[in-house]
């Protein structure tokens, strides 16, 4: 954020707040991606790759779009694992909560 802030000329305090908010959103989005990777890693490398490929092929969602389409990830978990998706979703929530706590 410091590099971005230095590269911009701020005319108003609100401009700086906008950059800070954008940086916070990007950090949060990255934590969502990291939490999902950590959760999927428990399944093994091949299932993790298959899930990402399924997101791309079936739902046209790239990895960087996942934070804005997390509802689709939940839907995919339900389709693939059925009732067995609940522990996976709980694990994702736990991983995300821990990651966010480390930021703040």
C-alpha angles and dihedrals in degrees: 000000000000091000091049092046092050092049093057129070108225117212096175137025088241089065090059091047090051091054091047090050092048091050090050091051091049091050091048092048090051090051090053090053092047093049091051092048091050091049094047091046088069088066094054133256099284096051090045091054091045092054093050090047091049091052090051097044103036101032101022091234120147119207093255090055095055097094090059093044103040089135088067091052089054090049090051091050089053092048094048102037104022111193088356090069093079096078090046092051090047090051091051090050091049092048092048093048091051092048093050093047088056091055098051 
